[in-house]
Amino acid sequence: MKDFYRVIGNPVGHSKSPGIHAAFAAANGIDFDYATCLSPLDGFAATVAQLAAAGCKGANVTVPFKIEAFNLCSRLTPRAQAAGAVNTLSFDGIDVAGDNTDGAGLVADIVHNAGVAIAGARVLLVGAGGAARGVILPLLDQRPASLTLVNRTAATAQAVAAQFDQPIAVCTFDALAGPFDIVVNATSASLAGEVPPLPPSVFGPATLALDMMYGAEPTAFMRFAASHGASVRDGLGMLVEQAAEAFLLWRGVRPDTEPVLRELRPAGPR
């Protein structure tokens, strides 16, 4: 039986991961099976156990199970520990290892695909939830000049910042002063067509504004940032790059992401 992998979520039918991983496998001459796996909301642990017992080699985890996956793992990578959430599982018998590739995907998309250096940059991370926490350590590893975490509730942002041993500035929206070189929206506001209450001064003509959300059209955050002079990018590149990082973990090969990104968005990145 060929090696098989899954992406677990609820809902999960819309996931682009099977197509992305199929393209990676084909390009590298690897024959494996990767498909979606719909888990009951109250049955994630049982779903993982069933996959492991069936010989599954690994699984990606999407909403709403990333924190549950973290708690389920017998081993965690440092970046998964820092994120407090897991999006990539590797199975070895009954042993379940957890990793978080979201931050690596974000960094790769900014540095390699967008061509913007994080080292020495002033970085603003918007939001203090799980998505933000998952990318902080990889961003810090790039040695930015500063990393600022902005959130509606300062106490929440301070609690997140306190979990890291490198300095992170914490700010509320009304106290922000810019511009920043890189602004990353890690909130879910774009899903509702909303924009975090950012002052226009955080953006400038040299700013890259990236929204972790993506869709057929630019998000509300992207439109707002562009109207104030920033270059904008959505989260599709991050999605592909985090998948490439998972593929590397499972197969020991780092796939070329450019052809996949070109296929997913023939008109080019935004």
C-alpha positions in Angstrom: 0.0 0.0 0.0 1.3 3.4 -0.9 2.0 5.9 1.8 -0.9 8.1 2.6 -1.5 11.4 4.3 -4.6 13.4 5.2 -5.7 16.9 6.1 -8.1 16.8 9.0 -10.7 19.6 9.6 -14.3 20.4 9.9 -15.2 21.7 7.4 -12.4 20.5 5.1 -13.9 19.9 1.7 -12.8 23.3 0.5 -9.1 22.6 1.3 -6.5 23.3 -1.4 -4.0 21.0 0.4 -4.7 17.8 -1.6 -4.0 19.6 -4.9 -0.9 21.3 -3.5 0.6 18.1 -2.1 -0.3 16.2 -5.3 1.6 18.7 -7.3 4.6 18.5 -4.9 4.6 14.7 -5.1 4.3 14.6 -8.9 7.2 17.1 -9.4 9.4 15.0 -7.1 8.5 11.6 -8.5 6.9 10.5 -5.3 3.8 8.3 -5.3 1.6 8.9 -2.3 -2.1 9.5 -1.5 -3.2 12.7 0.2 -6.9 13.5 0.7 -9.2 15.4 3.0 -10.5 13.8 6.3 -13.7 15.2 7.8 -13.5 14.7 11.6 -16.6 15.1 13.8 -16.2 18.1 16.0 -16.2 15.9 19.1 -14.1 13.1 17.5 -10.7 14.5 16.6 -8.7 12.2 18.9 -10.6 9.1 17.6 -10.0 10.3 14.0 -6.3 10.6 14.6 -6.1 7.2 16.3 -7.9 5.6 13.4 -5.6 7.1 10.8 -2.5 6.1 12.8 -3.8 2.5 13.2 -4.5 2.4 9.4 -0.8 3.2 8.7 -1.2 6.9 7.8 2.2 8.6 7.8 1.1 12.1 8.6 -1.6 14.6 8.6 -2.1 18.3 8.3 -4.6 19.8 10.8 -6.8 22.8 10.1 -9.7 24.6 11.9 -10.9 23.9 14.5 -8.5 21.3 15.7 -5.0 22.9 15.9 -5.1 23.3 19.7 -6.6 19.8 20.3 -3.8 18.4 18.1 -1.2 20.2 20.2 -2.6 18.6 23.4 -2.7 15.2 21.7 0.9 14.9 20.6 3.5 12.9 22.5 6.3 15.0 21.0 6.4 18.7 20.0 8.9 20.7 18.0 10.1 24.0 19.6 8.1 26.0 17.1 5.0 24.0 17.9 5.6 24.6 21.6 5.9 28.3 21.0 2.8 28.4 18.9 0.7 26.4 21.3 -0.9 24.8 18.3 -0.1 22.1 15.8 -0.9 22.0 12.1 1.3 19.0 11.1 1.3 15.5 12.6 3.8 12.7 11.9 2.9 9.2 12.9 5.4 6.5 14.0 3.3 3.6 15.4 1.5 5.0 18.5 3.9 8.0 18.7 2.4 11.3 17.4 4.8 14.1 16.7 3.5 17.6 16.3 4.9 20.6 14.4 3.7 24.0 13.3 4.7 25.1 9.8 2.6 28.2 9.6 5.4 30.6 10.7 7.9 29.0 8.4 5.4 29.4 5.6 4.8 33.1 6.3 8.6 33.8 6.5 9.3 31.9 3.2 6.5 33.8 1.4 7.7 37.2 2.6 11.4 36.6 2.0 11.5 34.4 -1.0 8.2 35.1 -2.9 7.7 38.7 -2.1 11.5 39.4 -1.9 11.2 41.5 1.3 13.9 41.0 4.0 12.6 40.6 7.5 16.1 41.0 9.0 16.4 44.5 10.2 12.8 45.4 9.4 10.2 47.0 11.6 7.4 44.4 11.8 3.9 44.9 13.0 1.8 41.8 13.8 -1.9 42.5 14.1 -3.8 40.3 16.5 -2.8 38.2 19.5 -4.7 34.9 18.8 -3.5 31.5 17.7 -2.6 32.7 14.2 -0.3 35.4 15.5 1.2 33.2 18.2 2.1 30.6 15.6 4.3 32.9 13.6 6.1 34.9 16.3 9.1 32.6 16.8 9.9 32.2 13.1 9.6 36.0 12.7 12.0 36.6 15.6 14.4 34.0 14.2 14.8 36.4 11.2 16.2 39.1 13.5 13.9 42.0 12.7 14.8 45.4 14.0 11.6 45.3 16.1 8.5 43.2 16.4 5.4 44.9 17.6 2.2 43.1 18.6 -1.0 45.1 18.4 -4.3 44.0 19.8 -7.5 45.5 21.1 -6.8 44.2 24.6 -3.2 45.0 25.7 -3.3 42.4 28.5 -3.9 39.6 25.9 -1.0 40.8 23.8 1.3 41.2 26.8 0.5 37.6 27.9 1.5 36.3 24.4 4.7 38.4 24.3 5.7 37.2 27.8 6.0 33.6 26.4 9.0 34.5 24.3 12.5 35.3 25.5 13.1 38.0 22.9 11.8 41.6 23.2 8.4 42.1 21.7 6.7 45.5 21.9 3.1 45.5 22.8 0.7 48.2 21.7 -3.0 49.1 21.4 -4.4 50.4 18.1 -4.7 54.0 19.3 -1.1 54.2 20.4 0.5 52.9 17.2 3.1 55.0 15.5 4.5 54.1 12.1 5.2 53.5 9.3 6.3 49.8 9.5 8.3 47.9 6.9 6.0 44.8 7.2 2.5 44.7 8.5 0.9 41.2 8.9 -2.8 40.9 9.6 -3.2 37.7 11.8 -6.8 38.5 12.7 -9.9 36.9 11.1 -11.5 40.3 10.4 -11.2 39.8 6.7 -13.6 36.8 6.8 -16.3 39.3 7.8 -15.1 42.0 5.3 -13.8 44.1 8.1 -10.5 45.9 8.8 -8.7 46.1 12.2 -8.7 49.6 13.5 -5.3 50.5 12.3 -4.2 54.1 11.8 -3.2 54.9 8.2 0.2 56.0 9.5 1.3 52.4 9.9 1.6 52.1 6.1 4.0 53.8 3.8 5.2 53.4 0.2 7.9 50.9 1.3 5.5 48.8 3.5 4.5 45.3 2.6 1.1 44.5 4.0 0.2 40.8 4.2 -3.2 39.4 5.1 -3.1 35.7 6.3 -6.6 35.3 4.7 -7.0 34.8 1.0 -9.8 34.7 -1.5 -10.8 35.4 -5.1 -10.5 39.1 -4.5 -8.3 41.3 -2.4 -9.4 41.4 1.3 -10.7 44.5 3.0 -7.3 44.8 4.9 -5.4 44.6 1.6 -7.7 47.3 0.0 -7.2 49.6 3.1 -3.4 49.1 3.1 -3.2 49.7 -0.7 -5.2 52.9 -0.4 -2.5 54.2 2.0 0.4 53.4 -0.3 1.4 49.9 0.8 2.2 46.9 -1.4 -0.2 44.1 -0.5 -0.2 40.4 -0.5 -2.7 37.7 0.7 -2.2 34.4 2.5 -2.2 32.1 -0.5 1.6 32.1 -0.7 1.8 31.3 3.0 -0.6 28.4 2.5 1.6 26.9 -0.2 4.9 27.5 1.7 3.6 25.9 4.9 2.5 22.9 2.9 6.1 22.7 1.4 7.5 22.7 4.9 5.2 19.9 5.9 6.2 18.0 2.7 9.9 18.4 3.7 9.2 17.0 7.2 7.4 14.0 5.8 9.5 13.2 2.7 12.9 14.9 3.3 12.5 16.9 0.1 11.8 20.6 -0.2 9.5 21.1 -3.2 9.6 24.0 -5.6 6.6 26.2 -4.7 6.7 28.6 -7.6 4.9 26.3 -10.2 2.2 25.6 -7.7 1.7 29.3 -6.9 1.6 30.0 -10.6 -1.1 27.4 -11.1 -3.2 28.5 -8.2 -3.0 32.2 -9.3 -2.2 32.4 -13.1 -2.5 36.2 -13.0 0.4 36.4 -10.5 0.7 37.1 -6.8 -1.2 39.8 -4.8 
